[in-house]
Amino acid sequence: MVFDDVGRHVAQAGGFDRAAVPLGMYLAWLANHQLLSAAFSERAATLITRLRFREITGSELLVAGCGGVLDAAHLSPEGEAFTTRYFPGFYAEFRREFGADPYAVEDDWDHYDRMARRLTGAFMAFRGRRAAPAGQTSRGQWLWNRLKFWR
């Protein structure tokens, strides 16, 4: 299943490099949270390592590692489940963070960090909806209760 393809955005973005920025940031976030498939991680290990050291951007990983396409085969089962649920609203969320034109955002780590906060929040909410240990209301609540060290 193809979630998105940079080619779908080139005309609206006015260029391939600008079209790759939003999807590249999403892919970088997936890589940084280990939500990529083992096969893709192995195949693109050098690129992923360079991304994690911030030597390349997510759009560079997207183009060089994925050919500009985010496919379910690139994702772990949890990454695929999250992307299936979250990605349909990703560009709207991107616009809320950066303004009306998602393709005008600079491809840099400062902008990635801003979007990563939103993605991480959505991911934690997603994880909270999954099955909780017996007697708990959610995985998020279970974690919250475990972290209250002052009790």
PLY file of the C-alpha trace (Angstrom):
ply
format ascii 1.0
element vertex 151
property float x
property float y
property float z
element edge 150
property int vertex1
property int vertex2
end_header
0.00 0.00 0.00
1.39 3.39 -1.00
0.71 6.09 1.58
2.13 8.96 -0.45
4.32 9.76 -3.41
6.29 12.98 -3.88
5.26 12.94 -7.53
1.67 13.70 -6.49
2.81 17.02 -4.99
5.34 18.34 -7.54
2.92 20.50 -9.53
1.41 22.12 -6.44
4.81 22.52 -4.74
6.51 24.00 -7.77
9.41 21.56 -7.66
10.50 18.14 -6.55
12.75 19.39 -3.75
9.93 21.39 -2.15
7.41 18.58 -2.64
9.63 16.15 -0.68
9.89 18.26 2.50
6.65 17.38 4.37
6.78 13.67 3.56
10.51 13.64 4.26
9.93 15.06 7.73
7.35 12.35 8.37
9.77 9.65 7.21
12.56 11.11 9.37
10.27 10.97 12.38
9.44 7.33 11.63
13.15 6.54 11.35
13.98 8.32 14.59
11.28 6.37 16.42
12.30 3.01 14.96
9.03 2.53 13.12
10.64 1.36 9.87
10.65 -2.24 8.68
13.67 -4.42 9.35
14.17 -4.99 5.62
14.13 -1.28 4.78
16.28 -0.43 7.80
18.86 -2.95 6.68
18.80 -1.83 3.05
19.06 1.87 3.96
21.18 1.50 7.11
23.82 4.05 6.09
21.22 6.65 5.12
19.26 6.10 8.34
22.42 6.45 10.44
23.31 9.66 8.63
19.76 10.93 9.21
19.94 10.18 12.93
23.22 12.11 13.14
21.48 14.90 11.19
23.94 14.74 8.32
21.05 14.39 5.84
17.40 15.41 6.02
14.28 13.31 5.80
13.66 14.40 2.23
17.10 13.09 1.28
16.28 9.75 2.91
12.92 9.74 1.15
14.46 10.28 -2.28
17.62 8.18 -1.91
16.13 5.37 0.17
12.51 5.19 -0.95
12.53 6.67 -4.44
10.17 9.41 -3.24
7.44 6.95 -2.21
6.30 6.06 1.31
5.02 2.50 1.12
3.76 0.12 3.80
6.77 -2.11 3.00
9.01 0.61 4.47
7.24 0.46 7.85
7.18 -1.83 10.85
3.77 -3.24 11.81
3.36 -0.51 14.46
4.58 2.15 12.02
2.09 0.96 9.43
-0.78 0.92 11.94
0.04 4.44 13.11
0.49 5.74 9.56
-2.80 4.18 8.45
-4.60 6.04 11.22
-2.64 9.32 11.32
-1.37 10.03 7.80
-4.69 11.00 6.17
-4.62 14.14 8.36
-0.86 14.72 8.21
-0.87 17.58 5.71
-3.62 19.38 7.65
-1.51 19.03 10.81
1.54 20.25 8.87
-0.43 23.33 7.78
-1.55 24.02 11.36
2.07 24.05 12.45
3.61 25.98 9.55
0.88 27.87 7.70
-1.13 27.50 4.53
1.66 26.40 2.17
3.29 23.17 3.38
5.79 23.35 0.54
7.23 26.70 1.65
8.72 25.16 4.81
12.49 24.99 4.88
13.96 21.52 4.94
15.95 21.90 8.14
16.13 20.33 11.58
14.53 23.27 13.41
11.33 22.78 11.40
11.57 19.02 11.82
11.79 19.44 15.61
8.61 21.51 15.61
6.70 18.91 13.62
8.22 16.03 15.59
6.57 17.31 18.77
3.16 17.07 17.10
3.89 13.64 15.65
5.14 12.30 18.96
2.03 13.58 20.74
-0.19 11.90 18.16
1.83 8.70 18.45
1.55 8.64 22.24
-2.22 9.14 21.94
-2.30 6.31 19.38
-0.39 4.04 21.74
-2.76 4.99 24.55
-5.71 3.66 22.54
-4.19 0.19 22.38
-4.81 -2.59 24.87
-3.71 -1.80 28.40
-2.43 -4.15 31.08
-5.18 -5.71 33.21
-6.80 -3.22 35.57
-5.57 -0.12 33.72
-7.58 2.25 31.56
-4.92 2.78 28.89
-1.26 2.22 28.17
-0.70 5.96 28.58
-2.38 5.92 32.00
-0.35 2.87 32.99
2.87 4.65 32.01
1.79 7.83 33.82
1.11 5.87 36.99
4.50 4.13 36.75
6.32 7.46 36.35
4.80 9.05 39.44
7.89 8.33 41.50
6.92 10.79 44.23
4.05 8.62 45.46
0 1
1 2
2 3
3 4
4 5
5 6
6 7
7 8
8 9
9 10
10 11
11 12
12 13
13 14
14 15
15 16
16 17
17 18
18 19
19 20
20 21
21 22
22 23
23 24
24 25
25 26
26 27
27 28
28 29
29 30
30 31
31 32
32 33
33 34
34 35
35 36
36 37
37 38
38 39
39 40
40 41
41 42
42 43
43 44
44 45
45 46
46 47
47 48
48 49
49 50
50 51
51 52
52 53
53 54
54 55
55 56
56 57
57 58
58 59
59 60
60 61
61 62
62 63
63 64
64 65
65 66
66 67
67 68
68 69
69 70
70 71
71 72
72 73
73 74
74 75
75 76
76 77
77 78
78 79
79 80
80 81
81 82
82 83
83 84
84 85
85 86
86 87
87 88
88 89
89 90
90 91
91 92
92 93
93 94
94 95
95 96
96 97
97 98
98 99
99 100
100 101
101 102
102 103
103 104
104 105
105 106
106 107
107 108
108 109
109 110
110 111
111 112
112 113
113 114
114 115
115 116
116 117
117 118
118 119
119 120
120 121
121 122
122 123
123 124
124 125
125 126
126 127
127 128
128 129
129 130
130 131
131 132
132 133
133 134
134 135
135 136
136 137
137 138
138 139
139 140
140 141
141 142
142 143
143 144
144 145
145 146
146 147
147 148
148 149
149 150
